[in-house]
Amino acid sequence: MIHPVPATQVAGTLEVVTVTDPLPRPTDPPLACSIDALSMSLQMRDPYTRFHCDRVGTMCEQLGRYCDLDATDLSHLALAARFHDIGKIGIPDNVLLHPARLDDDQRAIMRTHPERGERIFAATGRADAQAVARLIRGHHEAYDGSGYPDGLRGSDIPLAARVLTVVDAWDAMTSERPYRDAMERSRVMFLLEDASGGMIDPQVLGAFQHLLRREPGLG
């Protein structure tokens, strides 16, 4: 069994790499390994988050195609979905590994993870790093402008980020957590419909509902 790794241990490891190894240029061959390294870092820090990201990545690719994203945007979405929670590596243990619902102060700290994730992914130096990092930053924006960190509204939020918001919410609620059981799919869909026009883009939600009807085993 893989156990969560304390933030101090992960941070110390990352610090050593930063100090002793120069940041690779986008053309450096070792750069191809950086994505796998990020994924392993996330798994060692918090296995639930790693596997949540993997599930969200699979569903986002399918929903992105259903929403007619072009090949470039779909590629960016696939990476952003896989690493949308990478910023949680930097969240303190008493928040990330808290076995109950977060209080207001803890929630405020947790809400910094999109910005942390943006910075982490941008540091990979990939040619697509900025585009993917922008989606990571935007995955908690809300269609009505009530989201974070930038309070973007409607079409100001990239479509790929709006896709990610729907799938992220779906998987989070249909998954078991330490403080609650997995929710029934019908209940989760009711909650998403209630959030339509608020947190959720109504058109993206409609596409997601069509996709689930077509492929009921998805998610």
Buried (B, 14 or more C-beta within 10 A) or exposed (E): EEEBBBBEEBBEEBEEEEEEEEEBEEEEEEBEEBBEEBBEBBBBBBBBBBBBBBBBBBBBBBBBEBBEBEEEBBBBBBBBBBBBBBBBBBBBBEBBBBEEEBEEEBEEBBBBBBBBBBBBBBBBBBEBBEBBBBBBBBBBBBBBBEBBBBEBBEEEBBBBBBBBBBBBBBBBBBBEBEEEEEBEBEEBBEBBBEBBEEBBBEEBBEBBBEBBEEEEEBB
